[in-house]
Amino acid sequence: MKTMTCRDMGGPCDRKISAETPEEMMDEAMNHMRTDHPNDKKMTSMSEDEREDWKDGIMKKWDALPES
Ligand SMILES: [Zn+2]
């Protein structure tokens, strides 16, 4: 289990999100963005390229995080 914040993933708040896998983390992050930041178009309306960059960034941060 690893924990990242909304802000770590490009969002505007410090909500902690925990997941077992990076894929789960991204799903949880997107759910949170859509639920709590529906007007944050930077996150909810990414192009395919932007989404790939976003995923790459999260994968790198994920690898650097300690297991908790
Ligand atoms: Zn947030």
PDB file of the backbone (N, CA, C, O) and the ligand in Angstrom, with CONECT records:
HET     ZN  A 101       1
ATOM      1  N   MET A   1       0.841  -1.197   0.000  1.00  0.00           N
ATOM      2  CA  MET A   1       0.000   0.000   0.000  1.00  0.00           C
ATOM      3  C   MET A   1       0.875   1.246   0.000  1.00  0.00           C
ATOM      4  O   MET A   1       1.790   1.367   0.815  1.00  0.00           O
ATOM      5  N   LYS A   2       0.599   2.163  -0.904  1.00  0.00           N
ATOM      6  CA  LYS A   2       1.315   3.429  -0.927  1.00  0.00           C
ATOM      7  C   LYS A   2       0.304   4.567  -0.910  1.00  0.00           C
ATOM      8  O   LYS A   2      -0.849   4.407  -1.311  1.00  0.00           O
ATOM      9  N   THR A   3       0.764   5.713  -0.439  1.00  0.00           N
ATOM     10  CA  THR A   3      -0.131   6.858  -0.311  1.00  0.00           C
ATOM     11  C   THR A   3       0.449   8.059  -1.046  1.00  0.00           C
ATOM     12  O   THR A   3       1.623   8.391  -0.886  1.00  0.00           O
ATOM     13  N   MET A   4      -0.382   8.703  -1.850  1.00  0.00           N
ATOM     14  CA  MET A   4      -0.005   9.953  -2.496  1.00  0.00           C
ATOM     15  C   MET A   4      -1.107  10.966  -2.206  1.00  0.00           C
ATOM     16  O   MET A   4      -2.220  10.601  -1.828  1.00  0.00           O
ATOM     17  N   THR A   5      -0.781  12.233  -2.387  1.00  0.00           N
ATOM     18  CA  THR A   5      -1.831  13.237  -2.215  1.00  0.00           C
ATOM     19  C   THR A   5      -2.337  13.672  -3.587  1.00  0.00           C
ATOM     20  O   THR A   5      -1.688  13.489  -4.617  1.00  0.00           O
ATOM     21  N   CYS A   6      -3.520  14.253  -3.541  1.00  0.00           N
ATOM     22  CA  CYS A   6      -4.108  14.837  -4.746  1.00  0.00           C
ATOM     23  C   CYS A   6      -3.089  15.775  -5.400  1.00  0.00           C
ATOM     24  O   CYS A   6      -2.919  15.772  -6.620  1.00  0.00           O
ATOM     25  N   ARG A   7      -2.415  16.576  -4.569  1.00  0.00           N
ATOM     26  CA  ARG A   7      -1.461  17.549  -5.101  1.00  0.00           C
ATOM     27  C   ARG A   7      -0.282  16.860  -5.792  1.00  0.00           C
ATOM     28  O   ARG A   7       0.214  17.334  -6.815  1.00  0.00           O
ATOM     29  N   ASP A   8       0.167  15.716  -5.210  1.00  0.00           N
ATOM     30  CA  ASP A   8       1.248  14.939  -5.842  1.00  0.00           C
ATOM     31  C   ASP A   8       0.895  14.577  -7.276  1.00  0.00           C
ATOM     32  O   ASP A   8       1.767  14.450  -8.136  1.00  0.00           O
ATOM     33  N   MET A   9      -0.401  14.414  -7.516  1.00  0.00           N
ATOM     34  CA  MET A   9      -0.845  13.960  -8.834  1.00  0.00           C
ATOM     35  C   MET A   9      -1.389  15.101  -9.695  1.00  0.00           C
ATOM     36  O   MET A   9      -2.126  14.879 -10.656  1.00  0.00           O
ATOM     37  N   GLY A  10      -1.010  16.317  -9.331  1.00  0.00           N
ATOM     38  CA  GLY A  10      -1.374  17.458 -10.164  1.00  0.00           C
ATOM     39  C   GLY A  10      -2.671  18.123  -9.777  1.00  0.00           C
ATOM     40  O   GLY A  10      -3.109  19.070 -10.431  1.00  0.00           O
ATOM     41  N   GLY A  11      -3.289  17.635  -8.715  1.00  0.00           N
ATOM     42  CA  GLY A  11      -4.557  18.213  -8.279  1.00  0.00           C
ATOM     43  C   GLY A  11      -4.348  19.388  -7.339  1.00  0.00           C
ATOM     44  O   GLY A  11      -3.216  19.716  -6.984  1.00  0.00           O
ATOM     45  N   PRO A  12      -5.441  20.016  -6.941  1.00  0.00           N
ATOM     46  CA  PRO A  12      -5.361  21.245  -6.156  1.00  0.00           C
ATOM     47  C   PRO A  12      -5.480  21.072  -4.642  1.00  0.00           C
ATOM     48  O   PRO A  12      -5.394  22.072  -3.929  1.00  0.00           O
ATOM     49  N   CYS A  13      -5.674  19.859  -4.106  1.00  0.00           N
ATOM     50  CA  CYS A  13      -5.850  19.742  -2.653  1.00  0.00           C
ATOM     51  C   CYS A  13      -4.889  18.715  -2.069  1.00  0.00           C
ATOM     52  O   CYS A  13      -4.120  18.089  -2.798  1.00  0.00           O
ATOM     53  N   ASP A  14      -4.935  18.548  -0.763  1.00  0.00           N
ATOM     54  CA  ASP A  14      -3.987  17.661  -0.078  1.00  0.00           C
ATOM     55  C   ASP A  14      -4.638  16.370   0.415  1.00  0.00           C
ATOM     56  O   ASP A  14      -4.138  15.728   1.338  1.00  0.00           O
ATOM     57  N   ARG A  15      -5.739  16.003  -0.198  1.00  0.00           N
ATOM     58  CA  ARG A  15      -6.395  14.741   0.137  1.00  0.00           C
ATOM     59  C   ARG A  15      -5.434  13.582  -0.107  1.00  0.00           C
ATOM     60  O   ARG A  15      -4.794  13.501  -1.155  1.00  0.00           O
ATOM     61  N   LYS A  16      -5.340  12.677   0.885  1.00  0.00           N
ATOM     62  CA  LYS A  16      -4.484  11.504   0.725  1.00  0.00           C
ATOM     63  C   LYS A  16      -5.256  10.398   0.027  1.00  0.00           C
ATOM     64  O   LYS A  16      -6.419  10.139   0.336  1.00  0.00           O
ATOM     65  N   ILE A  17      -4.596   9.757  -0.912  1.00  0.00           N
ATOM     66  CA  ILE A  17      -5.194   8.647  -1.640  1.00  0.00           C
ATOM     67  C   ILE A  17      -4.239   7.457  -1.535  1.00  0.00           C
ATOM     68  O   ILE A  17      -3.051   7.578  -1.834  1.00  0.00           O
ATOM     69  N   SER A  18      -4.764   6.312  -1.109  1.00  0.00           N
ATOM     70  CA  SER A  18      -3.938   5.115  -0.943  1.00  0.00           C
ATOM     71  C   SER A  18      -4.373   4.048  -1.936  1.00  0.00           C
ATOM     72  O   SER A  18      -5.551   3.931  -2.272  1.00  0.00           O
ATOM     73  N   ALA A  19      -3.396   3.270  -2.400  1.00  0.00           N
ATOM     74  CA  ALA A  19      -3.719   2.202  -3.345  1.00  0.00           C
ATOM     75  C   ALA A  19      -2.641   1.133  -3.290  1.00  0.00           C
ATOM     76  O   ALA A  19      -1.535   1.362  -2.800  1.00  0.00           O
ATOM     77  N   GLU A  20      -2.993  -0.049  -3.808  1.00  0.00           N
ATOM     78  CA  GLU A  20      -2.054  -1.175  -3.837  1.00  0.00           C
ATOM     79  C   GLU A  20      -1.200  -1.166  -5.098  1.00  0.00           C
ATOM     80  O   GLU A  20      -0.085  -1.688  -5.096  1.00  0.00           O
ATOM     81  N   THR A  21      -1.709  -0.584  -6.160  1.00  0.00           N
ATOM     82  CA  THR A  21      -0.987  -0.567  -7.436  1.00  0.00           C
ATOM     83  C   THR A  21      -1.078   0.834  -8.037  1.00  0.00           C
ATOM     84  O   THR A  21      -1.990   1.593  -7.709  1.00  0.00           O
ATOM     85  N   PRO A  22      -0.133   1.180  -8.917  1.00  0.00           N
ATOM     86  CA  PRO A  22      -0.211   2.505  -9.561  1.00  0.00           C
ATOM     87  C   PRO A  22      -1.480   2.663 -10.396  1.00  0.00           C
ATOM     88  O   PRO A  22      -2.031   3.759 -10.497  1.00  0.00           O
ATOM     89  N   GLU A  23      -1.942   1.564 -10.994  1.00  0.00           N
ATOM     90  CA  GLU A  23      -3.172   1.643 -11.791  1.00  0.00           C
ATOM     91  C   GLU A  23      -4.352   2.019 -10.900  1.00  0.00           C
ATOM     92  O   GLU A  23      -5.189   2.849 -11.256  1.00  0.00           O
ATOM     93  N   GLU A  24      -4.392   1.375  -9.717  1.00  0.00           N
ATOM     94  CA  GLU A  24      -5.471   1.671  -8.777  1.00  0.00           C
ATOM     95  C   GLU A  24      -5.366   3.120  -8.309  1.00  0.00           C
ATOM     96  O   GLU A  24      -6.373   3.814  -8.166  1.00  0.00           O
ATOM     97  N   MET A  25      -4.120   3.568  -8.071  1.00  0.00           N
ATOM     98  CA  MET A  25      -3.900   4.946  -7.642  1.00  0.00           C
ATOM     99  C   MET A  25      -4.451   5.931  -8.685  1.00  0.00           C
ATOM    100  O   MET A  25      -5.115   6.908  -8.338  1.00  0.00           O
ATOM    101  N   MET A  26      -4.170   5.665  -9.945  1.00  0.00           N
ATOM    102  CA  MET A  26      -4.646   6.576 -11.005  1.00  0.00           C
ATOM    103  C   MET A  26      -6.164   6.564 -11.090  1.00  0.00           C
ATOM    104  O   MET A  26      -6.791   7.608 -11.272  1.00  0.00           O
ATOM    105  N   ASP A  27      -6.762   5.359 -10.955  1.00  0.00           N
ATOM    106  CA  ASP A  27      -8.227   5.281 -10.979  1.00  0.00           C
ATOM    107  C   ASP A  27      -8.824   6.070  -9.825  1.00  0.00           C
ATOM    108  O   ASP A  27      -9.777   6.830  -9.996  1.00  0.00           O
ATOM    109  N   GLU A  28      -8.234   5.869  -8.627  1.00  0.00           N
ATOM    110  CA  GLU A  28      -8.738   6.575  -7.454  1.00  0.00           C
ATOM    111  C   GLU A  28      -8.567   8.078  -7.619  1.00  0.00           C
ATOM    112  O   GLU A  28      -9.444   8.860  -7.253  1.00  0.00           O
ATOM    113  N   ALA A  29      -7.415   8.474  -8.180  1.00  0.00           N
ATOM    114  CA  ALA A  29      -7.158   9.906  -8.386  1.00  0.00           C
ATOM    115  C   ALA A  29      -8.182  10.498  -9.349  1.00  0.00           C
ATOM    116  O   ALA A  29      -8.719  11.578  -9.105  1.00  0.00           O
ATOM    117  N   MET A  30      -8.452   9.786 -10.446  1.00  0.00           N
ATOM    118  CA  MET A  30      -9.411  10.325 -11.412  1.00  0.00           C
ATOM    119  C   MET A  30     -10.810  10.386 -10.815  1.00  0.00           C
ATOM    120  O   MET A  30     -11.549  11.341 -11.055  1.00  0.00           O
ATOM    121  N   ASN A  31     -11.177   9.364 -10.035  1.00  0.00           N
ATOM    122  CA  ASN A  31     -12.487   9.409  -9.360  1.00  0.00           C
ATOM    123  C   ASN A  31     -12.581  10.619  -8.444  1.00  0.00           C
ATOM    124  O   ASN A  31     -13.591  11.322  -8.417  1.00  0.00           O
ATOM    125  N   HIS A  32     -11.509  10.847  -7.696  1.00  0.00           N
ATOM    126  CA  HIS A  32     -11.477  11.987  -6.776  1.00  0.00           C
ATOM    127  C   HIS A  32     -11.558  13.303  -7.548  1.00  0.00           C
ATOM    128  O   HIS A  32     -12.282  14.216  -7.149  1.00  0.00           O
ATOM    129  N   MET A  33     -10.820  13.401  -8.644  1.00  0.00           N
ATOM    130  CA  MET A  33     -10.846  14.642  -9.441  1.00  0.00           C
ATOM    131  C   MET A  33     -12.259  14.911  -9.959  1.00  0.00           C
ATOM    132  O   MET A  33     -12.766  16.030  -9.882  1.00  0.00           O
ATOM    133  N   ARG A  34     -12.879  13.852 -10.488  1.00  0.00           N
ATOM    134  CA  ARG A  34     -14.215  14.043 -11.064  1.00  0.00           C
ATOM    135  C   ARG A  34     -15.239  14.380  -9.989  1.00  0.00           C
ATOM    136  O   ARG A  34     -16.175  15.145 -10.224  1.00  0.00           O
ATOM    137  N   THR A  35     -15.050  13.796  -8.796  1.00  0.00           N
ATOM    138  CA  THR A  35     -16.025  14.012  -7.725  1.00  0.00           C
ATOM    139  C   THR A  35     -15.819  15.356  -7.037  1.00  0.00           C
ATOM    140  O   THR A  35     -16.770  16.104  -6.811  1.00  0.00           O
ATOM    141  N   ASP A  36     -14.549  15.655  -6.704  1.00  0.00           N
ATOM    142  CA  ASP A  36     -14.272  16.826  -5.876  1.00  0.00           C
ATOM    143  C   ASP A  36     -13.760  18.033  -6.648  1.00  0.00           C
ATOM    144  O   ASP A  36     -13.839  19.159  -6.158  1.00  0.00           O
ATOM    145  N   HIS A  37     -13.243  17.815  -7.834  1.00  0.00           N
ATOM    146  CA  HIS A  37     -12.726  18.934  -8.642  1.00  0.00           C
ATOM    147  C   HIS A  37     -13.275  18.879 -10.072  1.00  0.00           C
ATOM    148  O   HIS A  37     -12.511  18.910 -11.037  1.00  0.00           O
ATOM    149  N   PRO A  38     -14.603  18.797 -10.199  1.00  0.00           N
ATOM    150  CA  PRO A  38     -15.159  18.638 -11.555  1.00  0.00           C
ATOM    151  C   PRO A  38     -14.886  19.832 -12.462  1.00  0.00           C
ATOM    152  O   PRO A  38     -14.973  19.717 -13.685  1.00  0.00           O
ATOM    153  N   ASN A  39     -14.554  20.981 -11.864  1.00  0.00           N
ATOM    154  CA  ASN A  39     -14.291  22.169 -12.683  1.00  0.00           C
ATOM    155  C   ASN A  39     -12.812  22.358 -12.974  1.00  0.00           C
ATOM    156  O   ASN A  39     -12.429  23.328 -13.629  1.00  0.00           O
ATOM    157  N   ASP A  40     -11.964  21.431 -12.490  1.00  0.00           N
ATOM    158  CA  ASP A  40     -10.540  21.525 -12.755  1.00  0.00           C
ATOM    159  C   ASP A  40     -10.259  20.862 -14.108  1.00  0.00           C
ATOM    160  O   ASP A  40      -9.924  19.679 -14.181  1.00  0.00           O
ATOM    161  N   LYS A  41     -10.403  21.641 -15.156  1.00  0.00           N
ATOM    162  CA  LYS A  41     -10.325  21.078 -16.515  1.00  0.00           C
ATOM    163  C   LYS A  41      -8.941  20.524 -16.835  1.00  0.00           C
ATOM    164  O   LYS A  41      -8.798  19.639 -17.678  1.00  0.00           O
ATOM    165  N   LYS A  42      -7.919  21.055 -16.152  1.00  0.00           N
ATOM    166  CA  LYS A  42      -6.562  20.558 -16.368  1.00  0.00           C
ATOM    167  C   LYS A  42      -6.507  19.043 -16.127  1.00  0.00           C
ATOM    168  O   LYS A  42      -5.805  18.320 -16.834  1.00  0.00           O
ATOM    169  N   MET A  43      -7.256  18.575 -15.119  1.00  0.00           N
ATOM    170  CA  MET A  43      -7.220  17.164 -14.769  1.00  0.00           C
ATOM    171  C   MET A  43      -8.300  16.354 -15.461  1.00  0.00           C
ATOM    172  O   MET A  43      -8.056  15.218 -15.866  1.00  0.00           O
ATOM    173  N   THR A  44      -9.477  16.914 -15.604  1.00  0.00           N
ATOM    174  CA  THR A  44     -10.607  16.111 -16.085  1.00  0.00           C
ATOM    175  C   THR A  44     -10.726  16.112 -17.606  1.00  0.00           C
ATOM    176  O   THR A  44     -11.468  15.305 -18.166  1.00  0.00           O
ATOM    177  N   SER A  45     -10.003  17.011 -18.282  1.00  0.00           N
ATOM    178  CA  SER A  45     -10.111  17.065 -19.751  1.00  0.00           C
ATOM    179  C   SER A  45      -8.747  16.956 -20.418  1.00  0.00           C
ATOM    180  O   SER A  45      -8.435  17.702 -21.346  1.00  0.00           O
ATOM    181  N   MET A  46      -7.929  16.006 -19.929  1.00  0.00           N
ATOM    182  CA  MET A  46      -6.603  15.848 -20.529  1.00  0.00           C
ATOM    183  C   MET A  46      -6.707  15.191 -21.905  1.00  0.00           C
ATOM    184  O   MET A  46      -7.569  14.347 -22.148  1.00  0.00           O
ATOM    185  N   SER A  47      -5.812  15.598 -22.789  1.00  0.00           N
ATOM    186  CA  SER A  47      -5.706  14.909 -24.080  1.00  0.00           C
ATOM    187  C   SER A  47      -4.989  13.577 -23.841  1.00  0.00           C
ATOM    188  O   SER A  47      -4.469  13.329 -22.753  1.00  0.00           O
ATOM    189  N   GLU A  48      -4.968  12.731 -24.862  1.00  0.00           N
ATOM    190  CA  GLU A  48      -4.280  11.445 -24.729  1.00  0.00           C
ATOM    191  C   GLU A  48      -2.812  11.641 -24.353  1.00  0.00           C
ATOM    192  O   GLU A  48      -2.295  10.955 -23.471  1.00  0.00           O
ATOM    193  N   ASP A  49      -2.140  12.586 -25.031  1.00  0.00           N
ATOM    194  CA  ASP A  49      -0.725  12.843 -24.744  1.00  0.00           C
ATOM    195  C   ASP A  49      -0.530  13.308 -23.307  1.00  0.00           C
ATOM    196  O   ASP A  49       0.366  12.844 -22.603  1.00  0.00           O
ATOM    197  N   GLU A  50      -1.383  14.229 -22.889  1.00  0.00           N
ATOM    198  CA  GLU A  50      -1.274  14.744 -21.521  1.00  0.00           C
ATOM    199  C   GLU A  50      -1.509  13.632 -20.510  1.00  0.00           C
ATOM    200  O   GLU A  50      -0.846  13.571 -19.474  1.00  0.00           O
ATOM    201  N   ARG A  51      -2.456  12.755 -20.819  1.00  0.00           N
ATOM    202  CA  ARG A  51      -2.754  11.659 -19.910  1.00  0.00           C
ATOM    203  C   ARG A  51      -1.559  10.706 -19.804  1.00  0.00           C
ATOM    204  O   ARG A  51      -1.248  10.216 -18.718  1.00  0.00           O
ATOM    205  N   GLU A  52      -0.897  10.448 -20.926  1.00  0.00           N
ATOM    206  CA  GLU A  52       0.288   9.585 -20.894  1.00  0.00           C
ATOM    207  C   GLU A  52       1.395  10.210 -20.047  1.00  0.00           C
ATOM    208  O   GLU A  52       2.049   9.525 -19.261  1.00  0.00           O
ATOM    209  N   ASP A  53       1.600  11.528 -20.217  1.00  0.00           N
ATOM    210  CA  ASP A  53       2.603  12.223 -19.404  1.00  0.00           C
ATOM    211  C   ASP A  53       2.251  12.138 -17.925  1.00  0.00           C
ATOM    212  O   ASP A  53       3.113  11.909 -17.076  1.00  0.00           O
ATOM    213  N   TRP A  54       0.973  12.326 -17.636  1.00  0.00           N
ATOM    214  CA  TRP A  54       0.490  12.282 -16.259  1.00  0.00           C
ATOM    215  C   TRP A  54       0.751  10.894 -15.658  1.00  0.00           C
ATOM    216  O   TRP A  54       1.214  10.771 -14.524  1.00  0.00           O
ATOM    217  N   LYS A  55       0.443   9.847 -16.449  1.00  0.00           N
ATOM    218  CA  LYS A  55       0.672   8.478 -15.972  1.00  0.00           C
ATOM    219  C   LYS A  55       2.151   8.221 -15.729  1.00  0.00           C
ATOM    220  O   LYS A  55       2.522   7.626 -14.716  1.00  0.00           O
ATOM    221  N   ASP A  56       3.009   8.672 -16.667  1.00  0.00           N
ATOM    222  CA  ASP A  56       4.460   8.495 -16.500  1.00  0.00           C
ATOM    223  C   ASP A  56       4.932   9.141 -15.207  1.00  0.00           C
ATOM    224  O   ASP A  56       5.713   8.555 -14.457  1.00  0.00           O
ATOM    225  N   GLY A  57       4.452  10.356 -14.953  1.00  0.00           N
ATOM    226  CA  GLY A  57       4.851  11.078 -13.744  1.00  0.00           C
ATOM    227  C   GLY A  57       4.439  10.328 -12.491  1.00  0.00           C
ATOM    228  O   GLY A  57       5.203  10.244 -11.530  1.00  0.00           O
ATOM    229  N   ILE A  58       3.227   9.781 -12.504  1.00  0.00           N
ATOM    230  CA  ILE A  58       2.753   9.051 -11.331  1.00  0.00           C
ATOM    231  C   ILE A  58       3.544   7.762 -11.147  1.00  0.00           C
ATOM    232  O   ILE A  58       3.867   7.395 -10.017  1.00  0.00           O
ATOM    233  N   MET A  59       3.859   7.070 -12.236  1.00  0.00           N
ATOM    234  CA  MET A  59       4.645   5.839 -12.128  1.00  0.00           C
ATOM    235  C   MET A  59       6.003   6.123 -11.487  1.00  0.00           C
ATOM    236  O   MET A  59       6.468   5.362 -10.638  1.00  0.00           O
ATOM    237  N   LYS A  60       6.643   7.238 -11.905  1.00  0.00           N
ATOM    238  CA  LYS A  60       7.955   7.584 -11.340  1.00  0.00           C
ATOM    239  C   LYS A  60       7.835   7.886  -9.852  1.00  0.00           C
ATOM    240  O   LYS A  60       8.635   7.411  -9.047  1.00  0.00           O
ATOM    241  N   LYS A  61       6.827   8.682  -9.493  1.00  0.00           N
ATOM    242  CA  LYS A  61       6.639   9.002  -8.074  1.00  0.00           C
ATOM    243  C   LYS A  61       6.304   7.730  -7.284  1.00  0.00           C
ATOM    244  O   LYS A  61       6.779   7.533  -6.166  1.00  0.00           O
ATOM    245  N   TRP A  62       5.494   6.894  -7.879  1.00  0.00           N
ATOM    246  CA  TRP A  62       5.091   5.639  -7.214  1.00  0.00           C
ATOM    247  C   TRP A  62       6.333   4.815  -6.859  1.00  0.00           C
ATOM    248  O   TRP A  62       6.466   4.343  -5.729  1.00  0.00           O
ATOM    249  N   ASP A  63       7.237   4.644  -7.822  1.00  0.00           N
ATOM    250  CA  ASP A  63       8.432   3.835  -7.591  1.00  0.00           C
ATOM    251  C   ASP A  63       9.307   4.404  -6.481  1.00  0.00           C
ATOM    252  O   ASP A  63       9.987   3.664  -5.771  1.00  0.00           O
ATOM    253  N   ALA A  64       9.282   5.732  -6.339  1.00  0.00           N
ATOM    254  CA  ALA A  64      10.131   6.382  -5.342  1.00  0.00           C
ATOM    255  C   ALA A  64       9.517   6.338  -3.932  1.00  0.00           C
ATOM    256  O   ALA A  64      10.204   6.611  -2.947  1.00  0.00           O
ATOM    257  N   LEU A  65       8.240   5.999  -3.842  1.00  0.00           N
ATOM    258  CA  LEU A  65       7.564   6.010  -2.548  1.00  0.00           C
ATOM    259  C   LEU A  65       7.890   4.765  -1.733  1.00  0.00           C
ATOM    260  O   LEU A  65       8.059   3.682  -2.294  1.00  0.00           O
ATOM    261  N   PRO A  66       7.979   4.911  -0.420  1.00  0.00           N
ATOM    262  CA  PRO A  66       8.135   3.711   0.416  1.00  0.00           C
ATOM    263  C   PRO A  66       6.798   2.981   0.563  1.00  0.00           C
ATOM    264  O   PRO A  66       5.737   3.602   0.514  1.00  0.00           O
ATOM    265  N   GLU A  67       6.858   1.677   0.742  1.00  0.00           N
ATOM    266  CA  GLU A  67       5.655   0.928   1.084  1.00  0.00           C
ATOM    267  C   GLU A  67       5.224   1.331   2.479  1.00  0.00           C
ATOM    268  O   GLU A  67       6.071   1.550   3.344  1.00  0.00           O
ATOM    269  N   SER A  68       3.929   1.432   2.718  1.00  0.00           N
ATOM    270  CA  SER A  68       3.473   1.729   4.085  1.00  0.00           C
ATOM    271  C   SER A  68       2.411   0.732   4.486  1.00  0.00           C
ATOM    272  O   SER A  68       1.890   0.799   5.599  1.00  0.00           O
TER     273      SER A  68
HETATM  274 ZN    ZN A 101      -8.132  16.888  -4.542  1.00  0.00          ZN2+
END
